[in-house]
């Protein structure tokens, strides 16, 4: 059993270690994609490094997600404010300078904003449990 646990730990560590050479990103040069919500639009600028996804996301005023998300994220609110609702009914408001963190399949969530928000979001295999 010790060998099995060691292999499991090694796989976990291997998933976390992702070789990314020093990289500077000019986010204004990253192409945008638009994702329509139940209302409003989310504009994404996305970088992919293996299974790591890094996004700069802007929610328009009145944006409301059109689905419940099961994916894990590390989300940092750069500007504006965002309300995230969990499937159990709990709601959390993030203001500029605040973040939330959640692993895959831990808490179904969806977000909305009254006045718009700009977010920095990182997700990928390191959040799988």
N, C-alpha and C positions, 0 to 999 in steps of 0.2 A: 504494500500500500504506500510506503514511503516513496518508492520509485514512481508510482502513478501520480502522487501529489507533486513530486519534483517536475515531472513532465508537464503537468497542468500549469504549474507556476512558470515554467520555461515558455510555454505557449503564450501565457498571459503577458509576460515580459516582452516576448518577441513582438506581440501585437502592439505594445505600447511604444517600443523603440522603432521609430520611423526615420530613416536617414534623409534629412532635408538639408542640403547645403545652404549656407547663408543666402538669404533671398530678401530683396527689398521689393515691396509691392506699391506701385502707384495706383491706388484704387480707382482713380479717375480714368485709367487706361483699361481697366477690366470691363469687358462687355457686360451689358445688363440683360437680364431676362425678366419678364413680367409674369406674375402669378396672381390671378384674380381670386379674391376671397368671396365669401358670401356677400360682402360689400367691400368696396375699395380695392386697392391693388398693392401687392408687395413687389418691390423692385429689388432683385438680387444681383450682386456682383460676386462671383464664385471662383475660388481657387480650389483645385483638387491636388492633393499629394497622396498617392496610394489610396487608402480608404479614409484619409483625413479630408474633411470638407470644411473650408473656411469661407465664411460669407459676410459681406457687408449688406445689410438688408434695410430698406426704407419702406415703412408702412405709410400709406397715404392716410390723411384724416378720414375717419370713419371706417377704417379697415377692420374686418372681422373674418377670422379663419373660417373656411368652409368645411373643415374636417377636424376630427380629434386626432392628435399626433401621439404616436407611441415611441418615437425616436428619442434618444437621449441628446442633450445639448448642453453646452456651456454658453450661456447667452448673457451679453453685457449691453446695457442700455446706454448708448452714447448721447442721445438727444431725445427730448420729448418724454412720453410716458406710455406704458403698456400694461394692460391688465391680462393676466393669465389665469384661466379657470381650469381647475382639475375636475375629473369626472365625478368626484365625490361632492362637488359643489363649492369647494373652497376656492377663494379668489385671492390673488396676490397682485398688488400694484407695484410695478417697477418704475422708478424715476431715473433720470439721468444719473449715472454713477453707480447704479445698483445692478446686480446680476442674479441669475438663478442657474443651478446645475442639477441635472437629472440624468440617470442612466436609462438605457433602452428598456422599454417594457416595465418601467417602475411606476409611472404616473401618467395616465392619459391626460393630455392637456390641449388647450386651444387658447389663442390670444386675440385680443382686439384692442383698438386704440381710438379714442375720441378725436384727438388733435394731431395724430401722427407720431411716429417714432423712428429713430435710426438705431440699428442694432448691430453688434458684432457677434457672430455666432460660429462656434466650432463644434463639429460633431464627427463621428466616425467610429471605427471598430474599438477604440479604447473605452467606449462607453457601454459596450455589450457586457452583459452579465451572464 
